[in-house]
Amino acid sequence: MTTLKITAKGQVTLRQDILAHLGVGPKQKIEVEKLPHGRIMVRAAEPRGAITDFIGCLAKEDGPVLSLDDLAEIASQGWSGEK
């Protein structure tokens, strides 16, 4: 069992081994569910993006210029749920 310290602002920092166990890294999200008797459940958040969000970025005139390799990499990450 791991004990975490609460800061004066009410924040808790999760250790790297816990983040690795959840399979999350920088800029990814976790979900916290409140359970009865003062318990919580923490899990990696599922990506909420849709392929239409990706396709919409191609229509922007001021959007980034991407190669076909860049597009293939972005698409494979989005469809696999990886980031």
mmCIF file of the N, C-alpha and C atoms, coordinates in Angstrom:
data_MODEL
# 
_entry.id   MODEL 
# 
loop_
_atom_site.group_PDB 
_atom_site.id 
_atom_site.type_symbol 
_atom_site.label_atom_id 
_atom_site.label_alt_id 
_atom_site.label_comp_id 
_atom_site.label_asym_id 
_atom_site.label_entity_id 
_atom_site.label_seq_id 
_atom_site.pdbx_PDB_ins_code 
_atom_site.Cartn_x 
_atom_site.Cartn_y 
_atom_site.Cartn_z 
_atom_site.occupancy 
_atom_site.B_iso_or_equiv 
_atom_site.pdbx_formal_charge 
_atom_site.auth_seq_id 
_atom_site.auth_comp_id 
_atom_site.auth_asym_id 
_atom_site.auth_atom_id 
_atom_site.pdbx_PDB_model_num 
ATOM 1   N N  . MET A 1 1  ? 0.845   -1.174 0.000   1.00 0.00 ? 1  MET A N  1 
ATOM 2   C CA . MET A 1 1  ? 0.000   0.000  0.000   1.00 0.00 ? 1  MET A CA 1 
ATOM 3   C C  . MET A 1 1  ? 0.891   1.236  0.000   1.00 0.00 ? 1  MET A C  1 
ATOM 4   N N  . THR A 1 2  ? 0.476   2.251  -0.734  1.00 0.00 ? 2  THR A N  1 
ATOM 5   C CA . THR A 1 2  ? 1.210   3.505  -0.841  1.00 0.00 ? 2  THR A CA 1 
ATOM 6   C C  . THR A 1 2  ? 0.450   4.587  -0.082  1.00 0.00 ? 2  THR A C  1 
ATOM 7   N N  . THR A 1 3  ? 1.170   5.378  0.701   1.00 0.00 ? 3  THR A N  1 
ATOM 8   C CA . THR A 1 3  ? 0.575   6.511  1.401   1.00 0.00 ? 3  THR A CA 1 
ATOM 9   C C  . THR A 1 3  ? 1.010   7.786  0.699   1.00 0.00 ? 3  THR A C  1 
ATOM 10  N N  . LEU A 1 4  ? 0.051   8.651  0.397   1.00 0.00 ? 4  LEU A N  1 
ATOM 11  C CA . LEU A 1 4  ? 0.317   9.907  -0.297  1.00 0.00 ? 4  LEU A CA 1 
ATOM 12  C C  . LEU A 1 4  ? 0.012   11.068 0.635   1.00 0.00 ? 4  LEU A C  1 
ATOM 13  N N  . LYS A 1 5  ? 0.771   12.144 0.481   1.00 0.00 ? 5  LYS A N  1 
ATOM 14  C CA . LYS A 1 5  ? 0.610   13.329 1.315   1.00 0.00 ? 5  LYS A CA 1 
ATOM 15  C C  . LYS A 1 5  ? -0.274  14.349 0.589   1.00 0.00 ? 5  LYS A C  1 
ATOM 16  N N  . ILE A 1 6  ? -1.175  14.986 1.329   1.00 0.00 ? 6  ILE A N  1 
ATOM 17  C CA . ILE A 1 6  ? -2.048  16.013 0.787   1.00 0.00 ? 6  ILE A CA 1 
ATOM 18  C C  . ILE A 1 6  ? -1.404  17.372 1.049   1.00 0.00 ? 6  ILE A C  1 
ATOM 19  N N  . THR A 1 7  ? -1.311  18.202 0.005   1.00 0.00 ? 7  THR A N  1 
ATOM 20  C CA . THR A 1 7  ? -0.711  19.529 0.150   1.00 0.00 ? 7  THR A CA 1 
ATOM 21  C C  . THR A 1 7  ? -1.709  20.484 0.800   1.00 0.00 ? 7  THR A C  1 
ATOM 22  N N  . ALA A 1 8  ? -1.234  21.680 1.139   1.00 0.00 ? 8  ALA A N  1 
ATOM 23  C CA . ALA A 1 8  ? -2.097  22.705 1.723   1.00 0.00 ? 8  ALA A CA 1 
ATOM 24  C C  . ALA A 1 8  ? -3.222  23.097 0.769   1.00 0.00 ? 8  ALA A C  1 
ATOM 25  N N  . LYS A 1 9  ? -3.000  22.922 -0.548  1.00 0.00 ? 9  LYS A N  1 
ATOM 26  C CA . LYS A 1 9  ? -4.020  23.236 -1.550  1.00 0.00 ? 9  LYS A CA 1 
ATOM 27  C C  . LYS A 1 9  ? -4.984  22.067 -1.787  1.00 0.00 ? 9  LYS A C  1 
ATOM 28  N N  . GLY A 1 10 ? -4.800  20.971 -1.050  1.00 0.00 ? 10 GLY A N  1 
ATOM 29  C CA . GLY A 1 10 ? -5.670  19.811 -1.215  1.00 0.00 ? 10 GLY A CA 1 
ATOM 30  C C  . GLY A 1 10 ? -5.291  18.931 -2.390  1.00 0.00 ? 10 GLY A C  1 
ATOM 31  N N  . GLN A 1 11 ? -4.058  19.047 -2.872  1.00 0.00 ? 11 GLN A N  1 
ATOM 32  C CA . GLN A 1 11 ? -3.604  18.272 -4.021  1.00 0.00 ? 11 GLN A CA 1 
ATOM 33  C C  . GLN A 1 11 ? -2.792  17.066 -3.572  1.00 0.00 ? 11 GLN A C  1 
ATOM 34  N N  . VAL A 1 12 ? -2.821  16.030 -4.411  1.00 0.00 ? 12 VAL A N  1 
ATOM 35  C CA . VAL A 1 12 ? -2.059  14.812 -4.168  1.00 0.00 ? 12 VAL A CA 1 
ATOM 36  C C  . VAL A 1 12 ? -1.241  14.529 -5.406  1.00 0.00 ? 12 VAL A C  1 
ATOM 37  N N  . THR A 1 13 ? 0.033   14.204 -5.227  1.00 0.00 ? 13 THR A N  1 
ATOM 38  C CA . THR A 1 13 ? 0.888   13.832 -6.349  1.00 0.00 ? 13 THR A CA 1 
ATOM 39  C C  . THR A 1 13 ? 1.018   12.322 -6.371  1.00 0.00 ? 13 THR A C  1 
ATOM 40  N N  . LEU A 1 14 ? 0.708   11.716 -7.525  1.00 0.00 ? 14 LEU A N  1 
ATOM 41  C CA . LEU A 1 14 ? 0.851   10.266 -7.666  1.00 0.00 ? 14 LEU A CA 1 
ATOM 42  C C  . LEU A 1 14 ? 2.283   9.935  -8.060  1.00 0.00 ? 14 LEU A C  1 
ATOM 43  N N  . ARG A 1 15 ? 2.854   8.932  -7.416  1.00 0.00 ? 15 ARG A N  1 
ATOM 44  C CA . ARG A 1 15 ? 4.226   8.529  -7.717  1.00 0.00 ? 15 ARG A CA 1 
ATOM 45  C C  . ARG A 1 15 ? 4.302   7.876  -9.090  1.00 0.00 ? 15 ARG A C  1 
ATOM 46  N N  . GLN A 1 16 ? 5.510   7.884  -9.644  1.00 0.00 ? 16 GLN A N  1 
ATOM 47  C CA . GLN A 1 16 ? 5.712   7.353  -10.996 1.00 0.00 ? 16 GLN A CA 1 
ATOM 48  C C  . GLN A 1 16 ? 5.318   5.883  -11.105 1.00 0.00 ? 16 GLN A C  1 
ATOM 49  N N  . ASP A 1 17 ? 5.558   5.090  -10.063 1.00 0.00 ? 17 ASP A N  1 
ATOM 50  C CA . ASP A 1 17 ? 5.193   3.674  -10.137 1.00 0.00 ? 17 ASP A CA 1 
ATOM 51  C C  . ASP A 1 17 ? 3.676   3.491  -10.206 1.00 0.00 ? 17 ASP A C  1 
ATOM 52  N N  . ILE A 1 18 ? 2.924   4.389  -9.575  1.00 0.00 ? 18 ILE A N  1 
ATOM 53  C CA . ILE A 1 18 ? 1.464   4.311  -9.646  1.00 0.00 ? 18 ILE A CA 1 
ATOM 54  C C  . ILE A 1 18 ? 0.988   4.724  -11.036 1.00 0.00 ? 18 ILE A C  1 
ATOM 55  N N  . LEU A 1 19 ? 1.583   5.791  -11.575 1.00 0.00 ? 19 LEU A N  1 
ATOM 56  C CA . LEU A 1 19 ? 1.220   6.222  -12.930 1.00 0.00 ? 19 LEU A CA 1 
ATOM 57  C C  . LEU A 1 19 ? 1.546   5.136  -13.953 1.00 0.00 ? 19 LEU A C  1 
ATOM 58  N N  . ALA A 1 20 ? 2.688   4.475  -13.775 1.00 0.00 ? 20 ALA A N  1 
ATOM 59  C CA . ALA A 1 20 ? 3.062   3.381  -14.679 1.00 0.00 ? 20 ALA A CA 1 
ATOM 60  C C  . ALA A 1 20 ? 2.063   2.233  -14.564 1.00 0.00 ? 20 ALA A C  1 
ATOM 61  N N  . HIS A 1 21 ? 1.628   1.950  -13.360 1.00 0.00 ? 21 HIS A N  1 
ATOM 62  C CA . HIS A 1 21 ? 0.636   0.889  -13.147 1.00 0.00 ? 21 HIS A CA 1 
ATOM 63  C C  . HIS A 1 21 ? -0.680  1.220  -13.854 1.00 0.00 ? 21 HIS A C  1 
ATOM 64  N N  . LEU A 1 22 ? -1.052  2.498  -13.839 1.00 0.00 ? 22 LEU A N  1 
ATOM 65  C CA . LEU A 1 22 ? -2.268  2.934  -14.539 1.00 0.00 ? 22 LEU A CA 1 
ATOM 66  C C  . LEU A 1 22 ? -2.063  3.008  -16.048 1.00 0.00 ? 22 LEU A C  1 
ATOM 67  N N  . GLY A 1 23 ? -0.798  3.044  -16.480 1.00 0.00 ? 23 GLY A N  1 
ATOM 68  C CA . GLY A 1 23 ? -0.503  3.149  -17.907 1.00 0.00 ? 23 GLY A CA 1 
ATOM 69  C C  . GLY A 1 23 ? -0.689  4.554  -18.448 1.00 0.00 ? 23 GLY A C  1 
ATOM 70  N N  . VAL A 1 24 ? -0.464  5.572  -17.608 1.00 0.00 ? 24 VAL A N  1 
ATOM 71  C CA . VAL A 1 24 ? -0.617  6.961  -18.036 1.00 0.00 ? 24 VAL A CA 1 
ATOM 72  C C  . VAL A 1 24 ? 0.696   7.706  -17.891 1.00 0.00 ? 24 VAL A C  1 
ATOM 73  N N  . GLY A 1 25 ? 0.818   8.776  -18.661 1.00 0.00 ? 25 GLY A N  1 
ATOM 74  C CA . GLY A 1 25 ? 2.011   9.604  -18.629 1.00 0.00 ? 25 GLY A CA 1 
ATOM 75  C C  . GLY A 1 25 ? 1.623   11.065 -18.718 1.00 0.00 ? 25 GLY A C  1 
ATOM 76  N N  . PRO A 1 26 ? 2.610   11.915 -18.956 1.00 0.00 ? 26 PRO A N  1 
ATOM 77  C CA . PRO A 1 26 ? 2.350   13.352 -19.038 1.00 0.00 ? 26 PRO A CA 1 
ATOM 78  C C  . PRO A 1 26 ? 1.260   13.690 -20.055 1.00 0.00 ? 26 PRO A C  1 
ATOM 79  N N  . LYS A 1 27 ? 0.417   14.624 -19.688 1.00 0.00 ? 27 LYS A N  1 
ATOM 80  C CA . LYS A 1 27 ? -0.679  15.147 -20.507 1.00 0.00 ? 27 LYS A CA 1 
ATOM 81  C C  . LYS A 1 27 ? -1.829  14.166 -20.713 1.00 0.00 ? 27 LYS A C  1 
ATOM 82  N N  . GLN A 1 28 ? -1.740  12.978 -20.133 1.00 0.00 ? 28 GLN A N  1 
ATOM 83  C CA . GLN A 1 28 ? -2.865  12.059 -20.191 1.00 0.00 ? 28 GLN A CA 1 
ATOM 84  C C  . GLN A 1 28 ? -3.720  12.272 -18.955 1.00 0.00 ? 28 GLN A C  1 
ATOM 85  N N  . LYS A 1 29 ? -4.900  11.714 -18.942 1.00 0.00 ? 29 LYS A N  1 
ATOM 86  C CA . LYS A 1 29 ? -5.844  11.947 -17.860 1.00 0.00 ? 29 LYS A CA 1 
ATOM 87  C C  . LYS A 1 29 ? -6.181  10.669 -17.116 1.00 0.00 ? 29 LYS A C  1 
ATOM 88  N N  . ILE A 1 30 ? -6.616  10.855 -15.872 1.00 0.00 ? 30 ILE A N  1 
ATOM 89  C CA . ILE A 1 30 ? -7.142  9.748  -15.079 1.00 0.00 ? 30 ILE A CA 1 
ATOM 90  C C  . ILE A 1 30 ? -8.551  10.114 -14.643 1.00 0.00 ? 30 ILE A C  1 
ATOM 91  N N  . GLU A 1 31 ? -9.336  9.101  -14.328 1.00 0.00 ? 31 GLU A N  1 
ATOM 92  C CA . GLU A 1 31 ? -10.692 9.305  -13.827 1.00 0.00 ? 31 GLU A CA 1 
ATOM 93  C C  . GLU A 1 31 ? -10.732 8.831  -12.381 1.00 0.00 ? 31 GLU A C  1 
ATOM 94  N N  . VAL A 1 32 ? -11.493 9.536  -11.562 1.00 0.00 ? 32 VAL A N  1 
ATOM 95  C CA . VAL A 1 32 ? -11.674 9.168  -10.166 1.00 0.00 ? 32 VAL A CA 1 
ATOM 96  C C  . VAL A 1 32 ? -13.164 9.011  -9.919  1.00 0.00 ? 32 VAL A C  1 
ATOM 97  N N  . GLU A 1 33 ? -13.551 7.858  -9.397  1.00 0.00 ? 33 GLU A N  1 
ATOM 98  C CA . GLU A 1 33 ? -14.951 7.589  -9.099  1.00 0.00 ? 33 GLU A CA 1 
ATOM 99  C C  . GLU A 1 33 ? -15.112 7.479  -7.587  1.00 0.00 ? 33 GLU A C  1 
ATOM 100 N N  . LYS A 1 34 ? -16.088 8.203  -7.046  1.00 0.00 ? 34 LYS A N  1 
ATOM 101 C CA . LYS A 1 34 ? -16.362 8.133  -5.608  1.00 0.00 ? 34 LYS A CA 1 
ATOM 102 C C  . LYS A 1 34 ? -17.180 6.873  -5.324  1.00 0.00 ? 34 LYS A C  1 
ATOM 103 N N  . LEU A 1 35 ? -16.734 6.111  -4.343  1.00 0.00 ? 35 LEU A N  1 
ATOM 104 C CA . LEU A 1 35 ? -17.404 4.886  -3.917  1.00 0.00 ? 35 LEU A CA 1 
ATOM 105 C C  . LEU A 1 35 ? -17.928 5.067  -2.495  1.00 0.00 ? 35 LEU A C  1 
ATOM 106 N N  . PRO A 1 36 ? -18.806 4.188  -2.047  1.00 0.00 ? 36 PRO A N  1 
ATOM 107 C CA . PRO A 1 36 ? -19.310 4.290  -0.668  1.00 0.00 ? 36 PRO A CA 1 
ATOM 108 C C  . PRO A 1 36 ? -18.186 4.161  0.371   1.00 0.00 ? 36 PRO A C  1 
ATOM 109 N N  . HIS A 1 37 ? -18.457 4.653  1.558   1.00 0.00 ? 37 HIS A N  1 
ATOM 110 C CA . HIS A 1 37 ? -17.570 4.525  2.722   1.00 0.00 ? 37 HIS A CA 1 
ATOM 111 C C  . HIS A 1 37 ? -16.237 5.246  2.539   1.00 0.00 ? 37 HIS A C  1 
ATOM 112 N N  . GLY A 1 38 ? -16.249 6.393  1.844   1.00 0.00 ? 38 GLY A N  1 
ATOM 113 C CA . GLY A 1 38 ? -15.045 7.212  1.720   1.00 0.00 ? 38 GLY A CA 1 
ATOM 114 C C  . GLY A 1 38 ? -13.963 6.618  0.830   1.00 0.00 ? 38 GLY A C  1 
ATOM 115 N N  . ARG A 1 39 ? -14.319 5.734  -0.064  1.00 0.00 ? 39 ARG A N  1 
ATOM 116 C CA . ARG A 1 39 ? -13.348 5.115  -0.967  1.00 0.00 ? 39 ARG A CA 1 
ATOM 117 C C  . ARG A 1 39 ? -13.451 5.737  -2.352  1.00 0.00 ? 39 ARG A C  1 
ATOM 118 N N  . ILE A 1 40 ? -12.384 5.624  -3.120  1.00 0.00 ? 40 ILE A N  1 
ATOM 119 C CA . ILE A 1 40 ? -12.387 6.079  -4.505  1.00 0.00 ? 40 ILE A CA 1 
ATOM 120 C C  . ILE A 1 40 ? -11.765 5.006  -5.386  1.00 0.00 ? 40 ILE A C  1 
ATOM 121 N N  . MET A 1 41 ? -12.075 5.055  -6.673  1.00 0.00 ? 41 MET A N  1 
ATOM 122 C CA . MET A 1 41 ? -11.445 4.189  -7.657  1.00 0.00 ? 41 MET A CA 1 
ATOM 123 C C  . MET A 1 41 ? -10.780 5.100  -8.679  1.00 0.00 ? 41 MET A C  1 
ATOM 124 N N  . VAL A 1 42 ? -9.507  4.834  -8.963  1.00 0.00 ? 42 VAL A N  1 
ATOM 125 C CA . VAL A 1 42 ? -8.738  5.626  -9.919  1.00 0.00 ? 42 VAL A CA 1 
ATOM 126 C C  . VAL A 1 42 ? -8.385  4.734  -11.105 1.00 0.00 ? 42 VAL A C  1 
ATOM 127 N N  . ARG A 1 43 ? -8.582  5.246  -12.327 1.00 0.00 ? 43 ARG A N  1 
ATOM 128 C CA . ARG A 1 43 ? -8.238  4.481  -13.529 1.00 0.00 ? 43 ARG A CA 1 
ATOM 129 C C  . ARG A 1 43 ? -7.842  5.450  -14.638 1.00 0.00 ? 43 ARG A C  1 
ATOM 130 N N  . ALA A 1 44 ? -7.149  4.934  -15.620 1.00 0.00 ? 44 ALA A N  1 
ATOM 131 C CA . ALA A 1 44 ? -6.778  5.737  -16.786 1.00 0.00 ? 44 ALA A CA 1 
ATOM 132 C C  . ALA A 1 44 ? -8.040  6.116  -17.541 1.00 0.00 ? 44 ALA A C  1 
ATOM 133 N N  . ALA A 1 45 ? -8.129  7.382  -17.954 1.00 0.00 ? 45 ALA A N  1 
ATOM 134 C CA . ALA A 1 45 ? -9.290  7.853  -18.714 1.00 0.00 ? 45 ALA A CA 1 
ATOM 135 C C  . ALA A 1 45 ? -9.186  7.354  -20.144 1.00 0.00 ? 45 ALA A C  1 
ATOM 136 N N  . GLU A 1 46 ? -10.313 6.974  -20.694 1.00 0.00 ? 46 GLU A N  1 
ATOM 137 C CA . GLU A 1 46 ? -10.364 6.559  -22.092 1.00 0.00 ? 46 GLU A CA 1 
ATOM 138 C C  . GLU A 1 46 ? -10.309 7.801  -22.972 1.00 0.00 ? 46 GLU A C  1 
ATOM 139 N N  . PRO A 1 47 ? -9.583  7.737  -24.083 1.00 0.00 ? 47 PRO A N  1 
ATOM 140 C CA . PRO A 1 47 ? -9.559  8.889  -24.993 1.00 0.00 ? 47 PRO A CA 1 
ATOM 141 C C  . PRO A 1 47 ? -10.969 9.224  -25.468 1.00 0.00 ? 47 PRO A C  1 
ATOM 142 N N  . ARG A 1 48 ? -11.265 10.500 -25.543 1.00 0.00 ? 48 ARG A N  1 
ATOM 143 C CA . ARG A 1 48 ? -12.613 10.943 -25.929 1.00 0.00 ? 48 ARG A CA 1 
ATOM 144 C C  . ARG A 1 48 ? -12.661 11.506 -27.345 1.00 0.00 ? 48 ARG A C  1 
ATOM 145 N N  . GLY A 1 49 ? -11.549 11.527 -28.030 1.00 0.00 ? 49 GLY A N  1 
ATOM 146 C CA . GLY A 1 49 ? -11.507 12.095 -29.369 1.00 0.00 ? 49 GLY A CA 1 
ATOM 147 C C  . GLY A 1 49 ? -12.220 11.220 -30.386 1.00 0.00 ? 49 GLY A C  1 
ATOM 148 N N  . ALA A 1 50 ? -12.609 11.840 -31.477 1.00 0.00 ? 50 ALA A N  1 
ATOM 149 C CA . ALA A 1 50 ? -13.257 11.115 -32.564 1.00 0.00 ? 50 ALA A CA 1 
ATOM 150 C C  . ALA A 1 50 ? -12.468 11.350 -33.845 1.00 0.00 ? 50 ALA A C  1 
ATOM 151 N N  . ILE A 1 51 ? -12.581 10.458 -34.790 1.00 0.00 ? 51 ILE A N  1 
ATOM 152 C CA . ILE A 1 51 ? -11.867 10.596 -36.057 1.00 0.00 ? 51 ILE A CA 1 
ATOM 153 C C  . ILE A 1 51 ? -12.299 11.888 -36.763 1.00 0.00 ? 51 ILE A C  1 
ATOM 154 N N  . THR A 1 52 ? -13.529 12.330 -36.533 1.00 0.00 ? 52 THR A N  1 
ATOM 155 C CA . THR A 1 52 ? -13.975 13.575 -37.159 1.00 0.00 ? 52 THR A CA 1 
ATOM 156 C C  . THR A 1 52 ? -13.199 14.781 -36.627 1.00 0.00 ? 52 THR A C  1 
ATOM 157 N N  . ASP A 1 53 ? -12.739 14.715 -35.377 1.00 0.00 ? 53 ASP A N  1 
ATOM 158 C CA . ASP A 1 53 ? -11.905 15.793 -34.848 1.00 0.00 ? 53 ASP A CA 1 
ATOM 159 C C  . ASP A 1 53 ? -10.606 15.883 -35.635 1.00 0.00 ? 53 ASP A C  1 
ATOM 160 N N  . PHE A 1 54 ? -10.037 14.750 -35.964 1.00 0.00 ? 54 PHE A N  1 
ATOM 161 C CA . PHE A 1 54 ? -8.799  14.711 -36.738 1.00 0.00 ? 54 PHE A CA 1 
ATOM 162 C C  . PHE A 1 54 ? -9.031  15.218 -38.160 1.00 0.00 ? 54 PHE A C  1 
ATOM 163 N N  . ILE A 1 55 ? -10.076 14.726 -38.796 1.00 0.00 ? 55 ILE A N  1 
ATOM 164 C CA . ILE A 1 55 ? -10.358 15.115 -40.172 1.00 0.00 ? 55 ILE A CA 1 
ATOM 165 C C  . ILE A 1 55 ? -10.631 16.618 -40.256 1.00 0.00 ? 55 ILE A C  1 
ATOM 166 N N  . GLY A 1 56 ? -11.324 17.167 -39.272 1.00 0.00 ? 56 GLY A N  1 
ATOM 167 C CA . GLY A 1 56 ? -11.623 18.587 -39.262 1.00 0.00 ? 56 GLY A CA 1 
ATOM 168 C C  . GLY A 1 56 ? -10.377 19.451 -39.253 1.00 0.00 ? 56 GLY A C  1 
ATOM 169 N N  . CYS A 1 57 ? -9.287  18.970 -38.660 1.00 0.00 ? 57 CYS A N  1 
ATOM 170 C CA . CYS A 1 57 ? -8.073  19.787 -38.592 1.00 0.00 ? 57 CYS A CA 1 
ATOM 171 C C  . CYS A 1 57 ? -7.439  19.953 -39.968 1.00 0.00 ? 57 CYS A C  1 
ATOM 172 N N  . LEU A 1 58 ? -7.713  19.064 -40.892 1.00 0.00 ? 58 LEU A N  1 
ATOM 173 C CA . LEU A 1 58 ? -7.136  19.166 -42.225 1.00 0.00 ? 58 LEU A CA 1 
ATOM 174 C C  . LEU A 1 58 ? -7.740  20.317 -43.020 1.00 0.00 ? 58 LEU A C  1 
ATOM 175 N N  . ALA A 1 59 ? -8.967  20.706 -42.673 1.00 0.00 ? 59 ALA A N  1 
ATOM 176 C CA . ALA A 1 59 ? -9.654  21.754 -43.416 1.00 0.00 ? 59 ALA A CA 1 
ATOM 177 C C  . ALA A 1 59 ? -9.213  23.157 -43.008 1.00 0.00 ? 59 ALA A C  1 
ATOM 178 N N  . LYS A 1 60 ? -8.493  23.287 -41.928 1.00 0.00 ? 60 LYS A N  1 
ATOM 179 C CA . LYS A 1 60 ? -8.074  24.599 -41.453 1.00 0.00 ? 60 LYS A CA 1 
ATOM 180 C C  . LYS A 1 60 ? -6.923  25.130 -42.300 1.00 0.00 ? 60 LYS A C  1 
ATOM 181 N N  . GLU A 1 61 ? -7.093  26.342 -42.802 1.00 0.00 ? 61 GLU A N  1 
ATOM 182 C CA . GLU A 1 61 ? -6.052  26.947 -43.630 1.00 0.00 ? 61 GLU A CA 1 
ATOM 183 C C  . GLU A 1 61 ? -4.793  27.249 -42.832 1.00 0.00 ? 61 GLU A C  1 
ATOM 184 N N  . ASP A 1 62 ? -4.951  27.581 -41.555 1.00 0.00 ? 62 ASP A N  1 
ATOM 185 C CA . ASP A 1 62 ? -3.790  27.923 -40.734 1.00 0.00 ? 62 ASP A CA 1 
ATOM 186 C C  . ASP A 1 62 ? -3.274  26.730 -39.931 1.00 0.00 ? 62 ASP A C  1 
ATOM 187 N N  . GLY A 1 63 ? -3.733  25.519 -40.263 1.00 0.00 ? 63 GLY A N  1 
ATOM 188 C CA . GLY A 1 63 ? -3.314  24.317 -39.551 1.00 0.00 ? 63 GLY A CA 1 
ATOM 189 C C  . GLY A 1 63 ? -1.891  23.920 -39.911 1.00 0.00 ? 63 GLY A C  1 
ATOM 190 N N  . PRO A 1 64 ? -1.338  22.930 -39.204 1.00 0.00 ? 64 PRO A N  1 
ATOM 191 C CA . PRO A 1 64 ? 0.034   22.502 -39.463 1.00 0.00 ? 64 PRO A CA 1 
ATOM 192 C C  . PRO A 1 64 ? 0.162   21.793 -40.814 1.00 0.00 ? 64 PRO A C  1 
ATOM 193 N N  . VAL A 1 65 ? 1.348   21.865 -41.386 1.00 0.00 ? 65 VAL A N  1 
ATOM 194 C CA . VAL A 1 65 ? 1.643   21.141 -42.617 1.00 0.00 ? 65 VAL A CA 1 
ATOM 195 C C  . VAL A 1 65 ? 2.226   19.795 -42.206 1.00 0.00 ? 65 VAL A C  1 
ATOM 196 N N  . LEU A 1 66 ? 1.556   18.719 -42.603 1.00 0.00 ? 66 LEU A N  1 
ATOM 197 C CA . LEU A 1 66 ? 1.965   17.379 -42.191 1.00 0.00 ? 66 LEU A CA 1 
ATOM 198 C C  . LEU A 1 66 ? 2.285   16.521 -43.399 1.00 0.00 ? 66 LEU A C  1 
ATOM 199 N N  . SER A 1 67 ? 3.299   15.677 -43.236 1.00 0.00 ? 67 SER A N  1 
ATOM 200 C CA . SER A 1 67 ? 3.627   14.734 -44.301 1.00 0.00 ? 67 SER A CA 1 
ATOM 201 C C  . SER A 1 67 ? 2.679   13.537 -44.199 1.00 0.00 ? 67 SER A C  1 
ATOM 202 N N  . LEU A 1 68 ? 2.691   12.672 -45.213 1.00 0.00 ? 68 LEU A N  1 
ATOM 203 C CA . LEU A 1 68 ? 1.874   11.463 -45.166 1.00 0.00 ? 68 LEU A CA 1 
ATOM 204 C C  . LEU A 1 68 ? 2.298   10.565 -44.007 1.00 0.00 ? 68 LEU A C  1 
ATOM 205 N N  . ASP A 1 69 ? 3.596   10.523 -43.713 1.00 0.00 ? 69 ASP A N  1 
ATOM 206 C CA . ASP A 1 69 ? 4.074   9.742  -42.571 1.00 0.00 ? 69 ASP A CA 1 
ATOM 207 C C  . ASP A 1 69 ? 3.530   10.304 -41.262 1.00 0.00 ? 69 ASP A C  1 
ATOM 208 N N  . ASP A 1 70 ? 3.510   11.653 -41.139 1.00 0.00 ? 70 ASP A N  1 
ATOM 209 C CA . ASP A 1 70 ? 2.943   12.295 -39.947 1.00 0.00 ? 70 ASP A CA 1 
ATOM 210 C C  . ASP A 1 70 ? 1.470   11.919 -39.783 1.00 0.00 ? 70 ASP A C  1 
ATOM 211 N N  . LEU A 1 71 ? 0.725   12.012 -40.890 1.00 0.00 ? 71 LEU A N  1 
ATOM 212 C CA . LEU A 1 71 ? -0.702  11.686 -40.853 1.00 0.00 ? 71 LEU A CA 1 
ATOM 213 C C  . LEU A 1 71 ? -0.937  10.232 -40.469 1.00 0.00 ? 71 LEU A C  1 
ATOM 214 N N  . ALA A 1 72 ? -0.138  9.326  -41.011 1.00 0.00 ? 72 ALA A N  1 
ATOM 215 C CA . ALA A 1 72 ? -0.282  7.901  -40.693 1.00 0.00 ? 72 ALA A CA 1 
ATOM 216 C C  . ALA A 1 72 ? -0.004  7.648  -39.217 1.00 0.00 ? 72 ALA A C  1 
ATOM 217 N N  . GLU A 1 73 ? 1.007   8.306  -38.667 1.00 0.00 ? 73 GLU A N  1 
ATOM 218 C CA . GLU A 1 73 ? 1.343   8.142  -37.250 1.00 0.00 ? 73 GLU A CA 1 
ATOM 219 C C  . GLU A 1 73 ? 0.224   8.663  -36.362 1.00 0.00 ? 73 GLU A C  1 
ATOM 220 N N  . ILE A 1 74 ? -0.298  9.842  -36.668 1.00 0.00 ? 74 ILE A N  1 
ATOM 221 C CA . ILE A 1 74 ? -1.392  10.430 -35.882 1.00 0.00 ? 74 ILE A CA 1 
ATOM 222 C C  . ILE A 1 74 ? -2.623  9.533  -35.943 1.00 0.00 ? 74 ILE A C  1 
ATOM 223 N N  . ALA A 1 75 ? -2.946  9.051  -37.128 1.00 0.00 ? 75 ALA A N  1 
ATOM 224 C CA . ALA A 1 75 ? -4.119  8.195  -37.289 1.00 0.00 ? 75 ALA A CA 1 
ATOM 225 C C  . ALA A 1 75 ? -3.965  6.894  -36.520 1.00 0.00 ? 75 ALA A C  1 
ATOM 226 N N  . SER A 1 76 ? -2.797  6.275  -36.569 1.00 0.00 ? 76 SER A N  1 
ATOM 227 C CA . SER A 1 76 ? -2.604  5.002  -35.868 1.00 0.00 ? 76 SER A CA 1 
ATOM 228 C C  . SER A 1 76 ? -2.672  5.201  -34.358 1.00 0.00 ? 76 SER A C  1 
ATOM 229 N N  . GLN A 1 77 ? -2.166  6.310  -33.850 1.00 0.00 ? 77 GLN A N  1 
ATOM 230 C CA . GLN A 1 77 ? -2.250  6.589  -32.412 1.00 0.00 ? 77 GLN A CA 1 
ATOM 231 C C  . GLN A 1 77 ? -3.689  6.817  -31.984 1.00 0.00 ? 77 GLN A C  1 
ATOM 232 N N  . GLY A 1 78 ? -4.433  7.582  -32.770 1.00 0.00 ? 78 GLY A N  1 
ATOM 233 C CA . GLY A 1 78 ? -5.813  7.874  -32.428 1.00 0.00 ? 78 GLY A CA 1 
ATOM 234 C C  . GLY A 1 78 ? -6.701  6.639  -32.445 1.00 0.00 ? 78 GLY A C  1 
ATOM 235 N N  . TRP A 1 79 ? -6.518  5.805  -33.445 1.00 0.00 ? 79 TRP A N  1 
ATOM 236 C CA . TRP A 1 79 ? -7.361  4.613  -33.566 1.00 0.00 ? 79 TRP A CA 1 
ATOM 237 C C  . TRP A 1 79 ? -6.972  3.541  -32.557 1.00 0.00 ? 79 TRP A C  1 
ATOM 238 N N  . SER A 1 80 ? -5.721  3.525  -32.121 1.00 0.00 ? 80 SER A N  1 
ATOM 239 C CA . SER A 1 80 ? -5.293  2.497  -31.164 1.00 0.00 ? 80 SER A CA 1 
ATOM 240 C C  . SER A 1 80 ? -5.518  2.932  -29.728 1.00 0.00 ? 80 SER A C  1 
ATOM 241 N N  . GLY A 1 81 ? -5.828  4.233  -29.506 1.00 0.00 ? 81 GLY A N  1 
ATOM 242 C CA . GLY A 1 81 ? -6.020  4.735  -28.154 1.00 0.00 ? 81 GLY A CA 1 
ATOM 243 C C  . GLY A 1 81 ? -4.724  5.138  -27.494 1.00 0.00 ? 81 GLY A C  1 
ATOM 244 N N  . GLU A 1 82 ? -3.593  5.071  -28.202 1.00 0.00 ? 82 GLU A N  1 
ATOM 245 C CA . GLU A 1 82 ? -2.296  5.460  -27.653 1.00 0.00 ? 82 GLU A CA 1 
ATOM 246 C C  . GLU A 1 82 ? -2.083  6.942  -27.856 1.00 0.00 ? 82 GLU A C  1 
ATOM 247 N N  . LYS A 1 83 ? -1.190  7.511  -27.014 1.00 0.00 ? 83 LYS A N  1 
ATOM 248 C CA . LYS A 1 83 ? -0.814  8.916  -27.168 1.00 0.00 ? 83 LYS A CA 1 
ATOM 249 C C  . LYS A 1 83 ? 0.648   9.062  -26.962 1.00 0.00 ? 83 LYS A C  1 
# 
